[in-house]
Amino acid sequence: MIYLILTYIFYPFIYILTSLKGKNKVSKILIIQTAKIGDLICSTPVFREIKKTFPHIKLSVIVTPTTKELLELNPHVDEIIAIKPQDYKGFWGKIKLAKLIYNGKYDIGIALNPSVLYAISLFWGLVPIRLSVMPNFSGLTFKLASKLFTYVEPHVSGQLVIETYMKMLRFIDIDKYDLRKEVYKSEEAEMKVKEILGKTNKTLIGIAVSSANKLKELGVEKIIDLVDKLLENLDAQIVLIGNSQDTNNAEIIKVTSKNKGRVINTAGIFNLKELPVLIEKLSLFIGVDTGITYMADALNIPLINIAGPSNMEDQRPLGEKVVIIQKTDLHCVPCSHVFKSPYDCETKNRDCIELIEIDEIVEKIKKFYSLNTNCYETS
């Protein structure tokens, strides 16, 4: 709160400096999106639509080191700035980020992460036009900090967050858009993927091993059961997908499977630029509501999304071949929202995950899976 008080004390002085800096021509735009993989992928329509309206501007995006690779091949992004938000805590941290932003000489700053840090830093960084959204979950401190933005678009419950972002962009005259997500792949990864997958005529079904938010995870035991039942019912191979932290669990799933010869463990092998090449080889992807699920959706891969505690009105896969499995009859579902994401279950039993039967998932897959034609249709 002390930073806000200081900001408001010096507000007239900073406002005058910002006004003097303003100019009619837009040449540089900064977007801040330091959320997780899925949130960044779901934000890619923003980058594309800005570049369509302002094709000659320099578009810079602040992300985290974890998600940086997702944008390295994105043709709409001119500069990627990777930061760790925890490094900018405290007074001097905010000064440091404001200086970074000031040195960029941006004409427009857009905070897709509505936070006090970014509200203050964009204002102290003398960015003339500062945009963000007002979450449907926000405390008093952010509500006060939001006054430092030039404009905030309220996020309404029941509306996709990406639609809220797009409505926010109307302030800078962007009023036509589509919501297609984008991921770009490293062409050099093609040989690496072929080497890992080997020669197979079987259908490839990908399964996400984990989630960054452990509240959403299916869990090793359920995945082992799912793998076994899928391989009993389908002439397929299972591809386990995860990061380096998932390697051990993925190997446990593989060696425990009754058909381990038909299970491929790719956890930790591919980076975020290479992973789209692997995902494109799949006939079906199965995952909880996590980043790789949205990567599969961006690549238009048929998928099963085990939504668990996640609010599907806020953010969900939008592809034509998507099945969402969720226990919506539970009083506590959803508890996880884009702007309010708990990491522990309040009821301590994770019923939204534990009550989902593996047989239910397999039956959903069998309903829109045709072994003979190798095609999928929504159920």
HELIX and SHEET records of a PDB file:
HELIX    1   1 ILE A    2  ILE A    9  1                                   8    
HELIX    2   2 TYR A   11  LYS A   21  1                                  11    
HELIX    3   3 ILE A   37  THR A   53  1                                  17    
HELIX    4   4 LYS A   68  LEU A   71  5                                   4    
HELIX    5   5 PRO A   85  TYR A   88  5                                   4    
HELIX    6   6 GLY A   90  GLY A  104  1                                  15    
HELIX    7   7 VAL A  116  TRP A  124  1                                   9    
HELIX    8   8 LEU A  140  ALA A  145  1                                   6    
HELIX    9   9 SER A  146  LEU A  148  5                                   3    
HELIX   10  10 VAL A  161  MET A  168  1                                   8    
HELIX   11  11 LEU A  169  ILE A  172  5                                   4    
HELIX   12  12 ALA A  189  LEU A  197  1                                   9    
HELIX   13  13 LYS A  214  LYS A  216  5                                   3    
HELIX   14  14 VAL A  220  ASN A  233  1                                  14    
HELIX   15  15 SER A  244  ASP A  246  5                                   3    
HELIX   16  16 THR A  247  THR A  256  1                                  10    
HELIX   17  17 LYS A  260  ARG A  262  5                                   3    
HELIX   18  18 LEU A  275  ILE A  279  1                                   5    
HELIX   19  19 GLY A  291  ALA A  298  1                                   8    
HELIX   20  20 ASP A  351  GLU A  354  1                                   4    
HELIX   21  21 ILE A  358  PHE A  368  1                                  11    
SHEET    1   A 6 GLU A  79  ALA A  82  0                                        
SHEET    2   A 6 LYS A  58  VAL A  63  1                                        
SHEET    3   A 6 LYS A  28  ILE A  32  1                                        
SHEET    4   A 6 ILE A 108  ALA A 111  1                                        
SHEET    5   A 6 ILE A 129  MET A 134  1                                        
SHEET    6   A 6 TYR A 151  PRO A 154  1                                        
SHEET    1   B 6 VAL A 263  ASN A 265  0                                        
SHEET    2   B 6 ALA A 236  ILE A 241  1                                        
SHEET    3   B 6 THR A 203  ALA A 208  1                                        
SHEET    4   B 6 LEU A 284  VAL A 288  1                                        
SHEET    5   B 6 LEU A 303  ILE A 306  1                                        
SHEET    6   B 6 VAL A 322  ILE A 325  1                                        
SHEET    1   C 2 TYR A 369  SER A 370  0                                        
SHEET    2   C 2 CYS A 375  TYR A 376 -1                                        
END                                                                             
